[in-house]
Structures are given as structure tokens and as C-alpha cells.
Amino acid sequence: MKNSGRNSSRHVDRFLEMMSAERGAAANSLQAYGRDLRHYLEFLMASGVTLEVATSETIRDYLASLEIHGFSRATAARRLSAVRQFHRFMHGEGTMAANPAAIVESPKSVRGLPQTLSAQEIGMLLAEAGARVEQAEGKARFKAERLCCLLELLAATGLRVSELVGLTVRAVTADDAFLTIKGKGGRERLVPISDRARGVLAGYIKSLGGQSKWLFPSHGAGGCLTRQHFALELKHLAVACGLDAGKVSPHVLRHAFASFLLEKGADLRAVQQMLGHADISTTQIYTHVQASRLQAVVEDHHPLAKKR
């Protein structure tokens, strides 16, 4: 059984290599696939089942075990997606006669509305970040400028946090009106940037002094600021503003960006493009913000809507 476990791990490694080389999967995605698949392999070993003889019923048992252990349906659906792709790869490689995951149904989940912040709350965060820049000196001032720039760009563009912290100086200086972002799957998109954010960015780049290719450099192994570090700084900023830190994160600001645009009448396809969603159904979750506006449109313009 130990040899079987080692062989299964090698199959996972080869699958991840394929996802990187052929699909252009990002490092974070590869780590997530690796974690999910190794958890699946641990279940198989505990059940006394080898990977090569796993059946559809085996995979359903795995999903049932996730539910028993309190994992959410969203987590179970994500892990099933990884297992499906892995078994498809194994089948394609000739290691398995069929893909047992192909006919396994995804756990049905109720998709919640995205958490967001009001324009006033984001204004408070931006004001506090700007005030810190004015009050700080030396190295502390640079860190304050970095946080202010991060926040201004995120609020103005709705970038994924990994896209934001991974920006290079070249990516933000090549065009005055747009940022060229390389998102999931290596897909590139143009994201417009407001005059306000461009002004903050220009001042920050001047302070940066051309010493790094990264827009937000760090002394860590990756050379740029980590997602976790920015998220922690953002929570500290939220506390200083009297906001609930548990409700403030880079992803919540991304949600707010999309909600604001749709609330003001932006085209759904345009928002999809700016957010970098491959499927418009992902963007449609934000249309809840349009409900009151659409209701008002009907009340104001439909000839039979008004009470007689």
C-alpha cells in the first residue's frame, strides 16, 4: 500500500506539471490542486482503495466524508472539480480505463451574495491611508505610501489581490489610461484606471525610485509583497477607522468595485472584462445590487405600474 501511495503522489506531481505547462495554471492554483488531491489520496489510502481502481461510488463516499467532517458544499464542489480533472488526466494517460468522476454529481450549493462595503466605508479607509502618508516620515512614510497606493488601485480597478501585489512597474507605466493585467490562465485584459488612482500611483512610483521591477517590493522570497501581508495591513487600517476588521479584505473591496459599477448602470459584459471572469455567470452574482434601481425604473417608466 505504501508503494501505491508513492505512485499516486507521482501521478499528482505529473498532473500538476501538465496543468502548469499546458494550461498555464498560476502558482496559487497549483498549490490548491495539490492540497485537494493529496487530501483525496489520503481518503483513498484510509479506505484501502488504490487510485487505479477507484470508482464513482468511491468518489461519492469521499464527498460524503467531507460533509460528515463539516466541509462546506463549496469546498466539496471545488475538490470534486480537482478530482474530475485529475481522473480525466489519468484516463488520458492510459493509467485508468475510464474516468470514474465523470458521472459524479456536484454538491448543490446555495450561492450567497458577495459581502461588500459602502462607498462611505471605502472613503474612510482611503482617507485614513492618505492621512498616514502625511503624518509618517522615513521608512514609515514609504510603507504608508505603499499601503495608500495598494488601496487606491484596488478600489479603482477591482483587481484580484494576487494580480495587485504582483504588478510590475512596467505594467503600470506602459499606458496612461489602462493597466495590462495577466490574470488566471495567462489571459491578458485591459483595466482602465481613474485619474485619482493614477495621481496616487505616480507619486508612489516617484518615491519608489526605480530600485525594483516590482511595484510593491518586499524583502521576501518572491520579491514582492505577499497577499497575506497586504490583507493584514488592510485589517489594521479598518480597525483604525472603527470598522469591523472581519468584514474588510482585499476580496471584499473587489466585490465593492463590481457592485458600484453595476449600481451606476455599467454594462455587465464590461464589468466581466474588467474583473477578468472567464464566464459571465460569475459576474452575474453582482446583479443583486441592481434590484432597487430596476424596480425604480419600472415604477417610473412603465405605463401600468403606477397605482390608479
SVG drawing of the C-alpha trace seen along z (x, -y; Angstrom):
<svg xmlns="http://www.w3.org/2000/svg" viewBox="-57 -65 74 67">
<polyline fill="none" stroke="black" stroke-width="0.4" points="0.0,0.0 3.0,-2.3 4.2,-1.8 0.7,-2.5 0.7,-5.8 4.1,-6.8 2.9,-6.0 -0.3,-8.1 1.8,-11.0 3.9,-10.8 0.7,-10.9 -0.4,-14.1 3.0,-15.6 2.7,-14.8 -0.8,-16.2 0.4,-19.5 3.3,-19.7 0.7,-19.3 -1.5,-22.0 1.4,-24.3 2.9,-23.6 -0.2,-23.1 -2.9,-25.1 -0.8,-27.9 -2.2,-27.4 -0.9,-30.0 1.2,-29.0 -1.7,-29.6 -4.0,-27.4 -1.3,-24.6 -1.0,-24.7 -4.7,-24.5 -4.9,-21.5 -2.1,-19.8 -3.7,-20.2 -7.1,-19.0 -5.8,-16.0 -3.5,-14.9 -6.5,-15.1 -8.3,-12.8 -5.4,-10.4 -5.4,-10.3 -9.0,-9.3 -8.3,-6.5 -5.5,-5.1 -7.6,-5.2 -10.3,-3.4 -7.9,-0.7 -8.6,-1.7 -5.9,-2.3 -6.2,-5.2 -6.2,-2.9 -9.4,-1.0 -11.3,-4.0 -14.9,-4.0 -17.7,-6.6 -19.0,-5.2 -15.6,-5.7 -15.7,-9.4 -19.3,-9.7 -18.1,-8.2 -15.3,-10.8 -17.8,-13.7 -20.0,-12.2 -16.9,-12.1 -16.4,-15.8 -19.9,-16.6 -19.6,-14.5 -16.4,-16.4 -18.2,-19.7 -16.7,-20.9 -18.9,-23.4 -20.6,-22.4 -18.5,-25.0 -15.3,-23.2 -16.7,-19.8 -17.5,-21.2 -14.0,-22.6 -12.4,-19.3 -14.6,-17.3 -13.6,-19.6 -9.9,-18.8 -10.7,-15.1 -12.5,-15.1 -9.7,-16.8 -7.1,-14.5 -9.0,-11.3 -9.5,-12.7 -5.8,-13.2 -5.2,-9.6 -7.6,-8.3 -5.9,-10.2 -2.5,-8.9 -3.8,-5.4 -3.4,-4.7 -7.1,-4.2 -9.6,-2.5 -12.2,-5.2 -12.8,-8.4 -15.0,-7.4 -15.5,-11.1 -17.2,-12.0 -20.7,-10.9 -20.4,-12.1 -22.9,-14.9 -21.6,-18.1 -22.9,-19.0 -25.7,-21.5 -24.9,-24.7 -26.7,-27.9 -24.6,-30.7 -24.6,-33.6 -24.4,-37.2 -21.0,-38.7 -20.0,-40.7 -19.3,-44.3 -18.6,-47.7 -20.4,-51.0 -18.8,-53.9 -18.7,-55.8 -16.7,-52.9 -14.2,-52.7 -13.9,-56.5 -13.0,-56.2 -10.3,-53.6 -8.8,-55.8 -8.9,-58.9 -7.1,-57.1 -4.5,-55.7 -3.9,-59.2 -3.6,-60.7 -1.0,-58.2 1.2,-59.2 1.1,-62.9 2.0,-62.0 4.8,-59.5 8.5,-60.1 11.4,-58.0 10.8,-54.3 7.4,-54.5 6.3,-57.0 7.3,-54.7 5.2,-51.9 2.3,-54.3 2.6,-55.4 2.7,-51.7 -0.5,-50.9 -2.2,-54.0 -1.3,-53.1 -2.4,-49.5 -5.8,-50.6 -6.3,-53.3 -5.5,-50.9 -7.7,-48.1 -10.7,-50.5 -10.3,-51.9 -9.7,-48.7 -11.2,-45.7 -8.1,-43.6 -7.6,-40.2 -5.2,-40.6 -2.7,-38.3 -2.8,-40.5 -2.4,-43.6 0.6,-42.7 2.3,-41.1 2.2,-44.2 5.4,-45.4 6.4,-49.0 6.5,-48.4 2.9,-47.1 1.6,-50.3 3.7,-52.8 3.2,-51.4 -0.1,-53.2 -1.5,-56.2 -5.2,-55.1 -5.0,-51.4 -3.3,-48.6 -2.4,-45.4 -3.2,-42.6 -2.2,-39.0 -4.9,-37.1 -6.0,-33.4 -4.9,-31.0 -2.5,-33.6 -5.3,-35.6 -4.5,-39.3 -7.0,-42.1 -7.0,-45.9 -8.3,-47.6 -8.9,-51.3 -7.5,-53.4 -9.1,-56.6 -7.3,-60.0 -7.3,-59.9 -5.7,-56.5 -3.2,-57.4 -2.2,-60.5 -1.5,-58.5 0.3,-55.9 2.6,-58.5 3.6,-59.9 4.3,-56.4 6.4,-55.4 8.5,-58.6 9.1,-57.6 10.0,-54.1 12.9,-55.5 13.3,-52.8 15.0,-50.4 12.9,-47.3 10.9,-45.8 8.1,-45.2 5.6,-47.9 5.2,-46.7 8.7,-45.3 9.4,-43.2 12.4,-41.5 10.6,-38.1 11.5,-35.3 9.1,-36.3 10.5,-39.8 7.0,-41.4 4.6,-42.0 2.5,-38.9 -1.3,-38.8 -1.3,-37.9 0.8,-40.9 -1.5,-43.3 -4.6,-41.7 -3.2,-42.1 -2.3,-45.8 -5.8,-46.4 -7.4,-44.9 -5.3,-47.1 -6.4,-50.1 -10.1,-49.0 -9.7,-48.9 -8.2,-52.4 -11.4,-53.5 -13.7,-51.9 -14.8,-49.3 -15.3,-45.5 -11.9,-44.1 -13.6,-40.7 -15.7,-42.2 -12.8,-44.0 -10.5,-42.2 -9.0,-42.8 -11.7,-40.5 -14.5,-42.5 -13.1,-45.6 -13.1,-43.8 -16.8,-43.0 -17.5,-46.6 -15.9,-47.8 -18.1,-45.5 -21.3,-46.4 -20.6,-50.1 -20.3,-49.9 -23.4,-47.9 -25.4,-50.1 -24.5,-53.1 -25.6,-51.3 -22.4,-49.7 -22.8,-47.0 -22.4,-43.5 -20.1,-42.4 -17.8,-45.4 -17.6,-44.5 -16.9,-40.9 -14.0,-42.1 -12.5,-44.3 -12.8,-41.6 -11.3,-39.0 -14.1,-36.5 -13.9,-33.8 -17.7,-33.1 -20.3,-35.8 -22.3,-33.7 -19.6,-34.5 -20.2,-38.2 -23.9,-37.9 -23.8,-37.4 -23.3,-41.1 -26.5,-42.0 -28.3,-41.9 -27.2,-45.5 -29.4,-46.4 -32.6,-45.2 -33.7,-48.5 -32.6,-50.5 -34.5,-48.2 -37.6,-48.4 -37.4,-52.2 -37.1,-52.1 -40.3,-50.0 -42.2,-52.3 -41.1,-55.4 -41.4,-54.4 -43.9,-51.5 -47.4,-53.0 -49.3,-50.4 -47.0,-50.4 -48.5,-53.3 -51.5,-52.9 -54.8,-54.3"/>
</svg>
